[in-house]
Amino acid sequence: MKNAKYLPALLMALLAGLSSCEPEETSIRLTSSERIRIDSLAKKQIDTLATFIDSLCTVQHDDMVQQALDSIIALRKAEEQKLRARLKQKQ
């Protein structure tokens, strides 16, 4: 699970790479039963992937909240230091 935190970045990089490829021209005609079959297969895979991604979010939630909190605290400390420096200059 140590490498699980890199998985979303890897998935996004793969999707970005795939979306930049130009699709080839095809002239395939699918029957309605073939379309239904493809849709059901895609739905199963999407549902499986969604469950996996949700579990990653659950695992990473605490770390993400802590990072966000640390970032907010760091910003507020920097703002406070700027304000204190301005007050010293005015005095």
N, C-alpha and C positions, 0 to 999 in steps of 0.2 A: 504494500500500500504506500510505500515511500514514493514510488514513481507515479502514483495516481494523481498527484497535484500537477503533473506535467501533461496529463492526458487531454484536458480541455484545450490547452494551447496547441497540442499536436493535432487534435481534431479540427480546430479552426484553421490551422495552417494547411491541412489537407483539403478542407473544403474551399479555402481561398484559391488554392492551386487548381482544383478541379473546376471551379467556376470561371476561371480565366481562360480555359480551353474553349475553342470555338467548336460547336457541335457540327458533326458531319451531316451533310444532306442525306436523308434516307427517304425511301419511298415504300416503307413497310405499312401495310394495311392490316390492322388487327380486327378480328371478329369481336363481337360483344362478349362472348364467353372468355376469349383471351384477355380482353381488357379487365373483366371482372376478376379473373385469376391473378393477373399482375397486380391489380389494386389490393387484393386480399394479401398477397405475399408482401407487398410494400408495407401495408398496414401492420402486419405482424412484426416486420423488422423495425419499423418506426416505434411501435409499442415497446419492443425489447430495448431499443436504444434509449427511449425516454426513461424507462425504469432505471437503466444503468446510469444515465446522466443525473437523474434525481438522487440516486444513492451517492454519487460523487459530491453533489451539492450538500447532502446531509453530512458527509464525512468532513468536508472542507468548511462548513459553516462557521464553526468556532474560530478557526484560524482567520477566515476572511473578516469576521466581526472584529477580532483583535487587531488585525492590520488596519482596518478602517478607524478604529478607536485610537490607535497609536498615531495615525496620520492626523486626525482631528486635533488631538492633544498637542502634537508638534506644531501645527498651524497656529493654534491658540497661544502657545508659548511664544512663538515668533511675533505674533501681533502684540502680545503684552510687552515684550521687550522693546518693540518699536514705540509703543505708547509711553513707556517709562523713559525712554531716551528723549522723546519729544518734551515730556514734562520737565526733565532735567535742563534741557536747553532753554525753556521758557523761564526757569527760575533764576 
